[in-house]
Amino acid sequence: MAYVGIQRQTDAALFGPTDYTIAAGGKVNFNTDLDYFKGTDSFITYDNNTFEFTFTKAGYYYVSWFVVLQSAFSTSGPTFTLVSKTGTEVALYPSSSSFKTGTMSGSAVVIAQAGTTMSLRNDTGAVAIFANNTENTNGTSIVSNISVTRYVQDVSGVEVGLTDGTSVANGAIVPFNTQVSTITSQEVTNTAGVFTLNQAGVYLFDWMVSIDGITATSREIRFELRQGGTTVVGSSVSPVVNQGFITGTAVVSATAGQTFSLYNNTVDNTTPTPLGVTILYSDLSIQAYMRIVTLI
């Protein structure tokens, strides 16, 4: 499962009996990945050696952090700065406190490109000492925490329709042939109803087929969303109608290059071996729709 963010913290107990200190200009070591975020966002990575986060997907990220201090060897209060670097460009998001002891926090909306790095830096101008009296019952001593959440406002997708269709036989693909939305997506391409997902991710499929009847007696009308022509990843079933619509949705986790299509899998009442049934499209300007939205 993919997440739309990452959360890490600093467990001072991992540093042993010595107080956890950060020199002037040093970075906070978020040494622990929270248990319930073991999956983490595949587009955000953390380097345990450089103490830096790296974004591999461009977008807007909301970052929230806190540190728990015992003291700081400075004449004024402590300052910690969220530092974002994209090539030679550096963005700074500082947060200061008038108190040298206790919790201080900060937040920022970071605009990242693929390859942007981010860290939390001690800009106090002196050594900062993290609290040594926060140990809880399970032996951990959490003295900092950071959450990075990716805004999913870079959602993209396609919307296509079927025009000039008459019918679709059992086992055949609905050959979507007309772009409906002006939104284009590099992640999804369509060739006569065969949708290729060019980037790994999680996608929402949403479809509708307008029906004018069927060519045999059947208990139900069935359409299936299949990956690679065989694996069923979603389906929609409707009672037999003379005229009407059948709709369906599916959320699919896909790898790059996989293909998906909507198939007619309606069969008749013949026993023990049912026969395939052809679906007649309604006489409308657009007889079927498919919408595919990139979620993650």
Summary of the structure (lengths in Angstrom):
residues: 296
radius of gyration: 27.5
end to end distance: 10.5
largest distance: 88.5
contacts: 916
relative contact order: 0.17
helix: 2%
strand: 54%
